Amino acid sequence: MKTLKIASIPGDGIGKEVVPASIDVLKTIADVHGGLKFEFVDFPWSCEYYLEHGTMIPEDGLKRLTDFDGIFLGAVGNPKLVADHISLWGLLIKIRREFEQTINLRPAKGMRGIQSPLLNPKDFDIMVVRENSEGEYSSVGGTIYQGEDEIAIQNAVFSRKATERAMRFAFDLSTKRKKHVTSATKSNGIVYSMPFWDKVFKDVSKEYPEIKTESQHIDALAAFFVTKPHRFDVIVASNLFGDILTDIGAAIMGSIGIAPAANINVNGKYPSMFEPVHGSAPDIEGKGIANPIGQIWTAKMMLDHFGEEELGAKLLDCIENVTGAGYLTPDLGGNSTTSDVTIAIINQLKTI
């Protein structure tokens, strides 16, 4: 029996609805598999926890997470209770940085039964590999002076080590897909970091002569996501560029509510974390209409990470069978509830 110990952090808003739904799906998968078992331990860390304890995560929180195989996160944030920069940096980004989750993976693909807002989306299937530890989201910088002389300086930090790591991850991933890697750059406008990025991409590409490569400036690439997303396979991008592209990817799929993500620790020292792209959506919290697909697809990515790629593929196929049968939540133009979609996916899994 293969046992996976998973830390569950529902977090805020609809996270408290879609995480339990996805855990039910994972337990069903384990039953179907017969040789797989999940052990979930819930942690109440959230904005409500912050109001009670003055911190998003207890002092020994990370130490408690260290021994888990993976972290299954729902959503973080409720600006009515806690400022976003406190909640995100106090929990989500804290885990990403201190657990060295240096790679962020986010897929975007056309899904059966889900209408893309694009007129002719064709069959796009993209995986964005985002450098997740530095770049434009570094914490290097500061402010000086006051009043009209006030100055804010934000430093973008690009190291060869982290850049090569993200690019090699993208190339390795492409060998299992269509063998095509696109680099997101902006070396015609950003003077130092992006020419450096281009240089490293060229260096790494020499190690993978069988992989086709191209570089696209981020503004043009964003436009191509809308006009011809089908031409792309694996895209490697900096922290900011990857963040922007994947939100576009979620939009062209039909809803940010179906987009998954994985934060990968590549050195094996700490657990990786799996979370949907969507936020806490406090406006629909408690209404029972949150789309669980983003969280369930995230569970698929977690299965892949643990070497259960065949199970992951079956889960994604079940998700598409359900959306293809018309089980769609309101964000996708339907009237199904969170429970309707979850139960339909579970029933599909029981038939495989």
C-alpha positions in Angstrom: 0.0 0.0 0.0 1.4 3.4 -1.0 0.5 6.0 1.6 0.7 9.7 0.9 0.5 12.1 3.9 -1.0 15.4 2.8 -1.3 18.7 4.7 -4.7 20.2 3.9 -4.9 24.0 4.2 -8.4 25.1 3.0 -7.6 28.8 3.8 -10.1 31.4 3.1 -13.4 31.9 1.3 -14.3 29.1 -1.2 -11.2 27.3 -0.3 -13.2 25.9 2.6 -15.6 24.5 0.1 -13.5 23.2 -2.8 -10.8 21.6 -0.7 -13.1 19.1 1.1 -14.8 18.4 -2.3 -11.5 17.6 -3.8 -10.4 15.4 -0.9 -13.6 13.4 -1.5 -12.5 12.9 -5.1 -9.0 11.9 -4.0 -10.4 9.3 -1.5 -12.5 7.9 -4.3 -9.4 7.6 -6.5 -7.6 5.8 -3.7 -10.5 3.3 -3.4 -10.6 2.7 -7.2 -6.8 2.2 -7.3 -6.7 -0.2 -4.3 -3.0 0.2 -3.6 -3.0 3.9 -2.8 -4.0 5.6 0.4 -4.2 9.3 1.4 -3.8 10.6 5.0 -5.0 14.1 5.3 -4.3 16.4 8.2 -6.2 19.7 8.2 -4.6 23.1 9.3 -6.9 26.1 10.0 -4.5 28.8 8.9 -6.4 31.7 7.3 -7.3 35.3 7.7 -9.6 34.4 10.5 -6.7 32.6 12.2 -4.7 35.8 11.8 -7.4 37.8 13.6 -7.3 35.4 16.5 -3.5 34.8 16.7 -1.9 37.7 15.0 -0.1 35.5 12.5 -1.1 33.6 9.4 0.9 30.6 10.5 2.2 29.6 13.9 5.9 29.9 14.7 6.4 26.1 14.3 4.0 25.9 11.3 6.6 25.2 8.6 8.4 22.7 10.8 5.1 20.8 11.2 4.6 20.8 7.4 8.1 19.5 6.7 7.3 15.8 7.1 4.3 15.8 4.8 4.6 14.4 1.3 2.6 17.3 -0.1 0.6 20.4 0.7 -3.0 20.9 -0.7 -3.9 24.5 -0.4 -7.3 26.1 -1.2 -7.1 29.9 -1.3 -5.6 32.7 0.8 -7.0 36.2 1.3 -9.8 38.2 2.7 -9.0 41.9 2.4 -12.0 42.8 4.6 -10.2 41.1 7.4 -6.5 41.2 6.6 -4.5 43.2 4.0 -3.5 41.1 1.0 0.2 41.7 1.4 0.0 40.4 5.0 -2.0 37.3 4.2 -0.2 36.3 1.0 3.3 36.9 2.3 2.4 35.5 5.7 1.2 32.1 4.4 1.3 31.3 0.6 4.5 33.1 -0.3 6.2 32.1 3.0 5.6 28.4 2.2 6.8 28.9 -1.4 10.0 30.6 -0.5 11.0 28.8 2.7 10.2 25.4 1.2 12.3 26.2 -1.9 9.3 25.7 -4.3 11.3 27.2 -7.2 9.1 26.0 -10.0 5.4 27.0 -10.6 3.5 24.9 -13.1 0.2 26.0 -14.7 -1.5 24.3 -17.6 -4.1 25.8 -20.0 -6.1 23.7 -22.4 -9.4 23.5 -24.2 -11.8 21.5 -22.2 -14.8 19.4 -23.5 -18.1 21.2 -22.9 -16.5 24.5 -21.8 -16.9 27.4 -24.2 -13.8 29.4 -24.6 -14.4 33.1 -25.1 -12.1 32.8 -28.2 -14.0 32.6 -31.5 -11.7 29.8 -32.8 -9.6 28.5 -30.0 -8.7 25.2 -31.7 -7.2 22.5 -29.5 -4.7 24.5 -27.4 -2.7 22.6 -24.7 -0.1 24.8 -23.0 2.1 24.3 -19.9 3.7 27.4 -18.5 6.8 26.8 -16.4 7.3 29.9 -14.2 10.4 30.6 -12.2 9.0 30.9 -8.7 11.7 32.1 -6.4 13.1 35.4 -7.6 12.8 37.7 -10.6 10.5 40.6 -10.4 8.9 39.3 -7.2 12.1 39.5 -5.2 12.0 41.3 -1.8 15.0 43.4 -2.6 14.3 47.2 -2.7 13.0 49.9 -0.4 11.6 53.4 -0.2 13.3 56.7 0.7 12.3 60.3 1.3 8.8 61.6 2.0 6.1 63.6 0.2 6.6 64.6 -3.4 10.2 63.4 -3.2 9.3 59.9 -2.1 11.0 57.1 -4.1 10.2 53.4 -4.3 12.9 51.0 -5.6 12.0 47.4 -6.5 14.9 45.2 -7.7 14.3 42.3 -10.1 16.8 39.6 -9.2 17.8 37.0 -11.8 20.5 34.4 -10.9 21.9 32.0 -13.4 21.2 29.1 -11.0 17.5 29.7 -10.7 17.1 30.7 -14.4 18.8 27.6 -15.6 16.8 25.4 -13.2 13.5 26.7 -14.6 14.6 26.4 -18.2 15.9 22.8 -17.7 12.7 21.9 -16.0 10.8 23.3 -19.1 13.0 21.4 -21.6 12.7 18.1 -19.6 9.0 18.5 -19.5 8.8 19.2 -23.3 10.5 15.9 -24.0 7.2 14.2 -22.8 5.1 16.6 -24.8 5.5 18.1 -28.3 9.2 19.0 -27.9 8.7 22.7 -28.3 9.8 25.4 -25.8 9.0 29.1 -26.0 10.9 31.6 -23.9 9.0 34.7 -22.6 11.3 37.7 -22.8 11.4 41.4 -23.1 15.0 42.1 -24.1 14.0 44.9 -26.4 12.9 47.0 -23.4 14.5 45.7 -20.2 18.2 46.4 -20.4 19.9 43.9 -18.2 17.8 41.0 -16.8 16.1 40.0 -20.1 19.2 39.9 -22.3 20.6 37.8 -19.5 17.5 35.6 -19.6 17.9 35.2 -23.4 21.6 34.3 -23.0 20.8 31.6 -20.5 18.0 30.2 -22.7 20.4 30.0 -25.6 23.0 28.2 -23.5 20.5 25.7 -22.0 18.9 25.0 -25.4 22.2 23.6 -26.7 21.8 20.7 -24.2 18.5 19.7 -25.9 19.2 19.7 -29.7 16.0 17.7 -30.3 13.8 20.4 -28.9 12.5 23.2 -31.1 12.8 26.7 -29.5 11.7 30.2 -29.9 11.7 33.5 -28.0 8.8 35.8 -27.9 8.5 39.2 -26.3 5.9 39.1 -23.5 3.6 41.7 -25.1 3.5 39.8 -28.4 3.2 36.5 -26.5 0.2 37.7 -24.5 -1.5 38.7 -27.8 -0.7 35.3 -29.3 -2.3 33.6 -26.3 -5.5 35.2 -27.5 -5.1 34.9 -31.3 -3.3 31.5 -31.7 -2.8 29.7 -28.5 -2.7 26.3 -30.3 0.8 27.1 -31.6 2.4 26.8 -28.1 3.5 23.8 -26.1 5.8 24.5 -23.1 6.5 28.1 -22.2 9.2 29.1 -19.7 8.8 32.5 -18.1 10.0 34.7 -15.3 8.0 35.1 -12.1 6.0 38.2 -13.3 5.6 37.1 -17.0 4.5 33.6 -16.0 2.0 35.0 -13.6 0.4 37.2 -16.3 0.5 34.6 -19.0 -1.2 32.0 -16.8 -4.1 34.3 -15.9 -4.6 34.8 -19.6 -4.5 31.1 -20.0 -7.2 30.6 -17.4 -9.3 33.3 -19.2 -9.1 31.6 -22.6 -10.1 28.3 -21.0 -13.4 29.9 -20.0 -12.9 30.6 -16.3 -10.2 31.2 -13.8 -12.2 28.8 -11.6 -10.9 25.7 -13.5 -7.2 26.6 -13.6 -4.8 24.5 -11.4 -1.2 25.1 -10.3 1.7 23.3 -8.7 4.6 24.8 -6.7 7.4 22.3 -7.1 10.3 21.7 -4.8 12.9 20.1 -7.1 15.6 19.1 -4.6 13.4 16.9 -2.5 14.2 18.7 0.8 10.7 19.9 1.4 7.1 19.1 0.2 5.7 20.6 -2.9 2.4 22.6 -2.7 -0.6 22.3 -5.0 -3.2 25.1 -5.3 -5.7 26.4 -7.8 -5.1 29.7 -9.6 -8.4 31.2 -8.4 -8.6 33.3 -5.2 -10.9 33.0 -2.2 -13.9 34.6 -4.0 -15.6 35.9 -0.8 -18.5 37.2 -2.9 -19.7 33.6 -3.5 -18.5 32.0 -0.3 -21.2 29.9 1.3 -23.5 29.9 -1.7 -22.5 26.4 -2.9 -21.7 27.5 -6.4 -17.9 27.6 -6.3 -16.3 25.8 -9.2 -14.4 22.8 -7.7 -12.6 21.9 -11.0 -9.6 24.2 -10.4 -9.0 22.4 -7.1 -9.7 18.9 -8.5 -7.4 19.5 -11.5 -4.8 20.6 -9.0 -5.3 17.2 -7.3 -4.5 15.7 -10.7 -1.2 17.6 -10.8 -0.5 16.3 -7.3 -1.0 12.7 -8.6 1.3 13.4 -11.5 4.0 14.7 -9.1 3.8 11.5 -7.0 4.3 9.3 -10.1 0.6 8.4 -10.5 0.4 9.9 -14.0 -2.0 7.2 -15.3 -4.4 8.0 -12.5 -4.0 11.7 -13.1 -4.8 11.3 -16.8 -8.0 9.3 -15.8 -9.0 12.0 -13.4 -8.7 14.7 -16.0 -10.6 12.6 -18.5 -13.4 12.2 -15.9 -13.4 15.9 -15.4 -13.9 16.5 -19.1 -16.6 13.8 -19.3 -18.5 15.7 -16.6 -18.1 19.2 -18.2 -18.9 17.6 -21.6 -22.1 16.3 -20.1 -23.1 19.8 -19.1 -22.2 19.9 -15.4 -21.1 23.5 -15.3 -21.1 26.0 -12.4 -22.4 29.6 -12.9 -18.9 31.0 -13.8 -19.1 28.7 -16.9 -22.6 29.7 -17.7 -24.3 26.7 -16.1 -26.4 26.2 -13.0 -24.7 23.2 -11.3 -23.6 23.5 -7.7 -20.2 22.6 -6.2 -21.7 19.4 -5.0 -23.3 18.5 -8.4 -20.0 18.7 -10.2 -18.1 16.9 -7.5 -20.5 14.0 -7.2 -20.6 13.7 -11.0 -16.8 13.4 -11.1 -16.8 10.9 -8.3 -19.5 8.8 -10.2 -17.3 8.9 -13.3 -14.3 7.7 -11.3 -16.2 4.7 -10.0 -16.7 3.5 -13.6 -13.1 3.4 -14.6 
